[in-house]
Amino acid sequence: MLRLNKIILTAVTIVGCVLVSFAKTQKLTGKMVAYDLLKHNAKTSSALQNQEVIVLEAPVHKQKYVKVVFSSFGTTQIEPKYFDGTQPLSVDVLRDRTCDEPSPRFVPQVSVEQMAGTYLLTDAFKKSPPPKIKTLECYDAIPKKKK
């Protein structure tokens, strides 16, 4: 019985690795429209992963606006120069349908009462926020390998 469990577990692991290796990655390039201020400010140096969640304007993508989730153990997932929304950011991503978001809310300023569930617009997009988005497609950023 124990041997059969090991064989099944090994087979499932191999199949999972093969499926992940065939997952279609793509490169998204665009300017940061907004970011989740709560996740941005809640980072700590610990054994837990930190996240940065942004909305990217990707004009050549089928959806003009997409949500990108960065995860790592460090406290900086995205360089600070991108947070004003003027410089294009390029990132390799995998589609993640589990974090798609219906009707995201964008605000030019965040109060304590509305901090959760809203995105703070970058300076470049405060005067021209995105139109109402029915569903914000989500993508997971693939970390770049350190050289």
C-alpha positions in Angstrom: 0.0 0.0 0.0 2.8 2.4 0.9 4.7 1.6 -2.3 1.5 2.3 -4.4 1.1 5.7 -2.6 4.7 6.6 -3.5 4.2 5.6 -7.1 1.0 7.6 -7.4 2.5 10.7 -5.7 5.6 10.5 -8.0 3.4 10.2 -11.1 1.2 13.2 -10.0 4.3 15.3 -9.3 5.8 14.5 -12.7 2.5 15.3 -14.5 2.3 18.6 -12.6 5.8 19.6 -13.5 5.2 18.8 -17.2 2.0 20.8 -17.2 3.7 23.8 -15.7 6.6 23.6 -18.2 4.1 23.7 -21.0 2.2 26.7 -19.6 2.2 29.6 -22.0 4.1 32.5 -20.8 3.9 35.9 -22.4 5.5 39.3 -22.0 3.4 42.3 -21.0 4.7 45.8 -21.4 2.9 48.9 -20.3 2.7 51.7 -17.8 1.5 51.2 -14.3 -2.0 52.7 -13.9 -2.6 51.9 -10.3 -1.5 49.6 -7.4 -2.9 48.0 -4.3 -1.8 50.4 -1.6 -2.6 48.0 1.2 -0.3 45.2 -0.2 2.3 47.8 -1.1 2.5 49.2 2.5 2.1 45.9 4.3 5.4 44.3 3.3 7.6 42.9 6.0 11.0 41.2 6.2 10.1 37.8 7.2 9.8 34.2 6.1 6.5 35.0 4.4 6.1 36.0 0.8 5.2 39.6 0.1 3.0 40.7 -2.8 2.7 43.7 -5.0 -0.5 43.9 -7.1 -0.7 46.4 -9.9 -2.9 47.4 -12.8 -0.9 47.7 -16.0 -2.0 49.5 -19.2 -0.9 47.1 -21.9 -2.1 48.6 -25.2 -1.1 45.7 -27.4 -2.8 43.1 -25.2 -6.3 41.9 -26.0 -7.4 43.5 -22.7 -6.1 47.1 -22.4 -5.8 46.9 -18.6 -4.6 43.8 -16.7 -3.8 42.9 -13.1 -0.3 41.6 -12.4 0.6 40.0 -9.1 4.3 40.0 -8.1 5.3 37.6 -5.2 8.7 37.2 -3.6 10.3 37.0 -0.2 12.0 40.4 -0.5 10.4 43.8 0.4 10.8 45.2 -3.2 9.1 43.4 -6.0 9.0 46.4 -8.4 11.5 49.2 -8.7 10.2 52.5 -7.3 10.7 54.3 -10.6 7.6 52.7 -12.1 5.2 53.9 -9.4 4.6 57.3 -11.0 3.2 55.6 -14.1 5.4 57.3 -16.7 7.9 54.6 -17.5 7.0 51.3 -19.2 7.4 48.2 -17.3 8.0 44.8 -19.0 7.2 41.6 -17.2 7.0 37.9 -18.1 3.7 36.5 -16.9 1.4 33.5 -16.7 -2.4 33.8 -16.9 -4.1 33.1 -13.5 -7.9 33.0 -13.8 -8.2 32.5 -10.0 -7.5 36.1 -9.2 -9.6 37.8 -12.0 -11.4 40.7 -10.4 -14.9 42.0 -11.3 -15.4 45.8 -11.3 -12.2 47.0 -9.8 -12.3 50.5 -8.1 -9.7 53.2 -8.9 -9.2 56.2 -6.6 -6.9 59.2 -6.8 -6.5 59.3 -3.0 -7.2 56.6 -0.5 -8.8 57.1 2.9 -8.5 54.5 5.7 -12.1 53.5 5.2 -11.6 52.6 1.5 -8.1 51.3 1.6 -9.1 47.6 1.1 -10.4 46.6 -2.3 -9.3 49.8 -4.2 -6.4 50.7 -6.4 -4.5 53.9 -6.0 -4.0 55.6 -9.3 -0.4 56.6 -10.2 0.3 60.3 -10.8 0.3 59.8 -14.6 -3.3 58.4 -14.5 -5.0 60.6 -11.9 -6.4 63.0 -14.5 -7.4 60.2 -16.9 -8.3 57.1 -15.0 -9.3 53.9 -16.9 -13.0 53.5 -17.9 -15.2 51.1 -15.9 -13.7 47.7 -16.3 -16.1 44.8 -16.2 -13.5 42.1 -15.5 -9.8 42.7 -14.8 -7.8 39.7 -16.0 -5.1 38.5 -13.7 -1.5 37.4 -14.4 1.2 36.2 -12.1 4.6 37.7 -12.7 7.5 35.3 -13.3 10.5 36.4 -11.2 13.6 37.2 -13.2 16.6 35.0 -12.4 19.5 36.8 -10.7 22.7 36.7 -12.7 
